[in-house]
Amino acid sequence: MPLDLSNFDAAIVDLDGTMVDTIGDFVVALNHMLDDLALPHIDAPTVEAMVGKGSEHLIHSVLQQVRATSEDDETWFERAWPRYQHHYLAINGEHAEVYAGVVQGLSALRARGLRLACLTNKPTAFARPLLASKGLTEFFDVMFGGDAFDKKKPDPLPLLKACEALGTRPARTLMLGDSSNDAKAARAAGCPVILVSYGYNHGEPIREVDADGFIDSLADLGQKG
């Protein structure tokens, strides 16, 4: 769709894969965790296809990938989860980079008077320090991690709660993301949705996702509407 920013009062922006490339952080933290459990390492392409549904889902997926059997999954998860948290917090942001065009795009949205929310499935304890370390906190009126509500994206609840916090109607609130999770949540919440062409979409082609449009950079937002 032609992206006219005057059609919106606010935007909800995803974090991993949309604003920041965090695969490096995930791989380092996960492999430290696997070392602690005496399990084999995992590589970046494998991790990339698993990212986006929350850290708990990521840990379960990694354990299923590297272990020969799926028996006692919960016991392994209970061992792995605290080790992952420890290692991720220790390196959070060190192996991550803000995508080109993100600052320009967020600046353009703010310049047009839009209120902004960062909404991610990443735990809040990971997301807030990452935003701060990358100099992105100042752009956002509110920020919600994956543990902020009872459900995560692709459920619409986090988007509806974000709209409430922003004081905007879903139909006037643009969702910016990188995956089918973001698009499904937006559709169910009644938010228009634009997806970036890069990022992490569970190993599936992004342009096959039901969305209102696609952009190659958030900087494109400043050139439209």
Secondary structure, 3 states (H helix, E strand, C coil): CCCCHHHCCEEEECCECCCEECHHHHHHHHHHHHHHCCCCCCCHHHHHCCCCCCHHHHHHHHHHHHCCCCCCHHHHHHHHHHHHHHHHHHHCCCCCEECCCHHHHHHHHHHCCCEEEEECCCCHHHHHHHHHHCCCHHHCCEEECCCCCCCCCCCCHHHHHHHHHHCCCHHHEEEEECCHHHHHHHHHHCCCEEEECCCCCCCCCHHHCCCCEEECCHHHHHHCC
